[in-house]
């Protein structure tokens, strides 16, 4: 398998993770153990599951972890929507982080399609 650190999907997920940490640092203190924590956990899940999937021996196992990473990106989208709905996240910040999440999702989907169509076992 490929070194996961060279993958665009992993690199993009790490950039998104950094952005999530910077963004959630400004969330209100009363959200520290709910929205902040859940958002950070979802963001952490993306690159860690990509890495774990790449460490697996079989294509089926790799895809399972890549699909978990994708699910975490959908969770992030929803958490950002919630944060915007309850006015924890301003509209401009919401649009910016949503765009970055969509980019990460697009790259990951392309990588999943590549693995699904590969001749790996």
DRENDREN-330210 format. One record per atom (N, C-alpha, C): residue number from 1; atom name; y, z, x. Coordinates in pm, whole numbers, plus 50000, padded with zeros to 5 digits. Example, Ala and Ser with C-alpha at 12.3 -4.5 7.8 and 13.67 -1.06 7.14 Angstrom:
// residues 2
> 1;N;49431;50780;51319
> 1;CA;49550;50780;51230
> 1;C;49670;50780;51320
> 2;N;49775;50708;51285
> 2;CA;49894;50714;51367
> 2;C;50003;50787;51290
//
This chain:
// residues 121
> 1;N;49881;50000;50083
> 1;CA;50000;50000;50000
> 1;C;50126;50000;50088
> 2;N;50235;49966;50025
> 2;CA;50366;49958;50090
> 2;C;50423;50097;50114
> 3;N;50500;50111;50220
> 3;CA;50573;50235;50244
> 3;C;50676;50249;50132
> 4;N;50662;50352;50051
> 4;CA;50748;50369;49934
> 4;C;50895;50377;49968
> 5;N;50929;50424;50087
> 5;CA;51071;50438;50125
> 5;C;51139;50303;50144
> 6;N;51061;50198;50155
> 6;CA;51117;50063;50171
> 6;C;51135;49992;50037
> 7;N;51086;50052;49931
> 7;CA;51091;49989;49799
> 7;C;51231;50000;49738
> 8;N;51280;49890;49682
> 8;CA;51409;49893;49614
> 8;C;51406;49990;49497
> 9;N;51294;49998;49427
> 9;CA;51283;50089;49312
> 9;C;51301;50234;49357
> 10;N;51241;50272;49469
> 10;CA;51254;50409;49519
> 10;C;51397;50435;49569
> 11;N;51452;50338;49644
> 11;CA;51589;50354;49696
> 11;C;51689;50370;49582
> 12;N;51674;50287;49479
> 12;CA;51765;50294;49365
> 12;C;51749;50427;49291
> 13;N;51626;50474;49280
> 13;CA;51600;50603;49214
> 13;C;51663;50718;49293
> 14;N;51661;50709;49424
> 14;CA;51723;50813;49507
> 14;C;51875;50810;49492
> 15;N;51934;50692;49482
> 15;CA;52078;50682;49458
> 15;C;52115;50742;49323
> 16;N;52033;50711;49223
> 16;CA;52057;50766;49089
> 16;C;52044;50918;49091
> 17;N;51946;50969;49163
> 17;CA;51926;51113;49175
> 17;C;52052;51180;49233
> 18;N;52106;51121;49337
> 18;CA;52228;51174;49398
> 18;C;52343;51174;49297
> 19;N;52357;51065;49224
> 19;CA;52463;51056;49123
> 19;C;52444;51160;49013
> 20;N;52320;51183;48974
> 20;CA;52291;51282;48870
> 20;C;52331;51422;48917
> 21;N;52299;51455;49040
> 21;CA;52336;51587;49092
> 21;C;52488;51605;49097
> 22;N;52557;51501;49140
> 22;CA;52704;51510;49145
> 22;C;52762;51521;49004
> 23;N;52709;51443;48912
> 23;CA;52759;51445;48775
> 23;C;52732;51577;48705
> 24;N;52610;51627;48716
> 24;CA;52573;51750;48645
> 24;C;52637;51874;48706
> 25;N;52688;51863;48827
> 25;CA;52760;51977;48887
> 25;C;52884;52012;48807
> 26;N;52935;51915;48732
> 26;CA;53055;51940;48651
> 26;C;53021;51982;48507
> 27;N;52892;51989;48474
> 27;CA;52855;52035;48340
> 27;C;52894;52181;48324
> 28;N;52923;52225;48202
> 28;CA;52961;52365;48180
> 28;C;52849;52462;48222
> 29;N;52889;52581;48263
> 29;CA;52792;52683;48306
> 29;C;52689;52714;48199
> 30;N;52730;52712;48072
> 30;CA;52635;52745;47965
> 30;C;52525;52639;47950
> 31;N;52542;52525;48015
> 31;CA;52439;52420;48013
> 31;C;52347;52425;48136
> 32;N;52371;52520;48225
> 32;CA;52297;52525;48351
> 32;C;52145;52532;48331
> 33;N;52099;52609;48235
> 33;CA;51955;52626;48216
> 33;C;51897;52537;48108
> 34;N;51979;52449;48054
> 34;CA;51928;52357;47953
> 34;C;51956;52213;47995
> 35;N;52069;52161;47957
> 35;CA;52099;52020;47980
> 35;C;52106;51985;48129
> 36;N;52169;52068;48207
> 36;CA;52179;52041;48352
> 36;C;52041;52040;48416
> 37;N;51964;52143;48391
> 37;CA;51831;52156;48451
> 37;C;51738;52044;48407
> 38;N;51737;52014;48278
> 38;CA;51649;51909;48226
> 38;C;51687;51773;48282
> 39;N;51815;51746;48293
> 39;CA;51861;51617;48346
> 39;C;51822;51603;48493
> 40;N;51840;51708;48568
> 40;CA;51802;51702;48710
> 40;C;51651;51687;48727
> 41;N;51573;51757;48646
> 41;CA;51427;51744;48655
> 41;C;51382;51602;48624
> 42;N;51442;51542;48523
> 42;CA;51407;51404;48488
> 42;C;51444;51309;48602
> 43;N;51561;51331;48663
> 43;CA;51604;51246;48775
> 43;C;51513;51262;48896
> 44;N;51469;51384;48922
> 44;CA;51377;51410;49034
> 44;C;51243;51341;49011
> 45;N;51202;51336;48887
> 45;CA;51073;51278;48851
> 45;C;51063;51129;48887
> 46;N;51172;51059;48883
> 46;CA;51167;50914;48906
> 46;C;51123;50880;49048
> 47;N;51196;50917;49153
> 47;CA;51150;50879;49287
> 47;C;51021;50950;49329
> 48;N;50999;51072;49281
> 48;CA;50876;51141;49322
> 48;C;50752;51075;49263
> 49;N;50761;51026;49141
> 49;CA;50647;50957;49082
> 49;C;50625;50819;49141
> 50;N;50733;50753;49181
> 50;CA;50718;50625;49252
> 50;C;50644;50651;49383
> 51;N;50687;50752;49457
> 51;CA;50623;50784;49585
> 51;C;50477;50822;49564
> 52;N;50450;50908;49466
> 52;CA;50311;50950;49443
> 52;C;50224;50832;49402
> 53;N;50279;50745;49319
> 53;CA;50203;50627;49277
> 53;C;50167;50537;49394
> 54;N;50259;50524;49488
> 54;CA;50233;50438;49603
> 54;C;50130;50499;49697
> 55;N;50108;50629;49684
> 55;CA;50008;50696;49767
> 55;C;49868;50690;49709
> 56;N;49855;50632;49592
> 56;CA;49725;50625;49526
> 56;C;49646;50504;49576
> 57;N;49515;50516;49567
> 57;CA;49427;50414;49622
> 57;C;49406;50297;49527
> 58;N;49414;50322;49398
> 58;CA;49381;50219;49300
> 58;C;49503;50177;49219
> 59;N;49506;50049;49186
> 59;CA;49615;49990;49108
> 59;C;49639;50066;48978
> 60;N;49533;50101;48908
> 60;CA;49545;50174;48781
> 60;C;49620;50306;48801
> 61;N;49586;50378;48907
> 61;CA;49652;50506;48936
> 61;C;49799;50484;48974
> 62;N;49824;50383;49055
> 62;CA;49961;50351;49094
> 62;C;50045;50322;48971
> 63;N;49993;50239;48882
> 63;CA;50066;50204;48760
> 63;C;50091;50325;48672
> 64;N;49996;50416;48666
> 64;CA;50014;50536;48584
> 64;C;50138;50613;48630
> 65;N;50154;50631;48760
> 65;CA;50270;50706;48811
> 65;C;50399;50627;48797
> 66;N;50392;50494;48811
> 66;CA;50512;50413;48790
> 66;C;50556;50419;48644
> 67;N;50460;50425;48553
> 67;CA;50494;50438;48410
> 67;C;50554;50576;48380
> 68;N;50508;50678;48449
> 68;CA;50568;50811;48433
> 68;C;50713;50808;48481
> 69;N;50737;50742;48595
> 69;CA;50874;50727;48647
> 69;C;50961;50655;48545
> 70;N;50907;50551;48484
> 70;CA;50984;50477;48382
> 70;C;51013;50567;48262
> 71;N;50916;50646;48220
> 71;CA;50938;50739;48110
> 71;C;51049;50838;48142
> 72;N;51056;50881;48266
> 72;CA;51162;50974;48309
> 72;C;51299;50906;48303
> 73;N;51304;50778;48331
> 73;CA;51432;50705;48319
> 73;C;51475;50698;48173
> 74;N;51382;50677;48083
> 74;CA;51416;50677;47940
> 74;C;51461;50816;47897
> 75;N;51397;50918;47952
> 75;CA;51439;51056;47923
> 75;C;51583;51078;47972
> 76;N;51613;51029;48093
> 76;CA;51750;51041;48146
> 76;C;51851;50973;48056
> 77;N;51819;50852;48009
> 77;CA;51910;50782;47919
> 77;C;51941;50868;47796
> 78;N;51839;50929;47742
> 78;CA;51856;51013;47623
> 78;C;51937;51138;47655
> 79;N;51911;51200;47769
> 79;CA;51987;51318;47808
> 79;C;52134;51286;47828
> 80;N;52165;51170;47884
> 80;CA;52305;51130;47899
> 80;C;52369;51105;47763
> 81;N;52293;51046;47673
> 81;CA;52343;51022;47537
> 81;C;52373;51156;47467
> 82;N;52283;51251;47484
> 82;CA;52304;51384;47427
> 82;C;52430;51447;47487
> 83;N;52442;51440;47619
> 83;CA;52559;51499;47687
> 83;C;52688;51436;47636
> 84;N;52687;51306;47613
> 84;CA;52807;51239;47561
> 84;C;52831;51280;47415
> 85;N;52726;51292;47339
> 85;CA;52738;51328;47197
> 85;C;52799;51466;47178
> 86;N;52762;51560;47265
> 86;CA;52814;51697;47253
> 86;C;52936;51720;47343
> 87;N;52994;51610;47392
> 87;CA;53118;51613;47471
> 87;C;53108;51688;47603
> 88;N;52989;51692;47659
> 88;CA;52972;51746;47794
> 88;C;53004;51635;47895
> 89;N;52981;51513;47854
> 89;CA;53001;51396;47939
> 89;C;53107;51307;47874
> 90;N;53210;51273;47948
> 90;CA;53316;51186;47897
> 90;C;53265;51042;47890
> 91;N;53325;50964;47803
> 91;CA;53279;50827;47776
> 91;C;53273;50739;47902
> 92;N;53374;50746;47987
> 92;CA;53372;50662;48108
> 92;C;53260;50702;48202
> 93;N;53237;50831;48219
> 93;CA;53127;50878;48303
> 93;C;52992;50840;48241
> 94;N;52985;50850;48109
> 94;CA;52862;50811;48038
> 94;C;52831;50664;48061
> 95;N;52931;50578;48049
> 95;CA;52910;50434;48068
> 95;C;52866;50403;48211
> 96;N;52927;50470;48307
> 96;CA;52895;50445;48447
> 96;C;52752;50488;48480
> 97;N;52714;50609;48440
> 97;CA;52578;50657;48473
> 97;C;52474;50582;48392
> 98;N;52508;50539;48273
> 98;CA;52415;50460;48192
> 98;C;52388;50325;48258
> 99;N;52492;50266;48314
> 99;CA;52476;50138;48383
> 99;C;52385;50153;48505
> 100;N;52403;50262;48580
> 100;CA;52319;50286;48697
> 100;C;52174;50313;48656
> 101;N;52156;50382;48545
> 101;CA;52021;50409;48496
> 101;C;51954;50279;48452
> 102;N;52027;50192;48385
> 102;CA;51974;50063;48342
> 102;C;51935;49976;48462
> 103;N;52015;49980;48567
> 103;CA;51983;49904;48688
> 103;C;51853;49956;48749
> 104;N;51841;50086;48757
> 104;CA;51719;50147;48811
> 104;C;51599;50108;48726
> 105;N;51615;50110;48597
> 105;CA;51508;50074;48504
> 105;C;51468;49927;48521
> 106;N;51565;49840;48535
> 106;CA;51537;49698;48553
> 106;C;51457;49673;48682
> 107;N;51497;49738;48789
> 107;CA;51427;49722;48916
> 107;C;51285;49779;48907
> 108;N;51272;49896;48846
> 108;CA;51139;49956;48832
> 108;C;51050;49870;48744
> 109;N;51102;49817;48635
> 109;CA;51022;49729;48549
> 109;C;50974;49606;48625
> 110;N;51060;49550;48708
> 110;CA;51021;49436;48791
> 110;C;50909;49474;48887
> 111;N;50918;49592;48943
> 111;CA;50814;49638;49036
> 111;C;50682;49662;48962
> 112;N;50690;49722;48844
> 112;CA;50570;49743;48763
> 112;C;50505;49609;48731
> 113;N;50585;49511;48690
> 113;CA;50530;49378;48662
> 113;C;50465;49316;48784
> 114;N;50527;49336;48900
> 114;CA;50470;49285;49025
> 114;C;50332;49348;49052
> 115;N;50323;49478;49037
> 115;CA;50195;49546;49061
> 115;C;50091;49504;48958
> 116;N;50132;49494;48831
> 116;CA;50038;49454;48726
> 116;C;49982;49315;48751
> 117;N;50064;49226;48805
> 117;CA;50020;49089;48829
> 117;C;49959;49066;48966
> 118;N;49952;49171;49046
> 118;CA;49897;49157;49181
> 118;C;49745;49155;49177
> 119;N;49687;49119;49289
> 119;CA;49542;49112;49300
> 119;C;49480;49241;49350
> 120;N;49559;49348;49353
> 120;CA;49508;49477;49399
> 120;C;49401;49529;49303
> 121;N;49315;49612;49354
> 121;CA;49210;49673;49270
> 121;C;49257;49801;49210
//
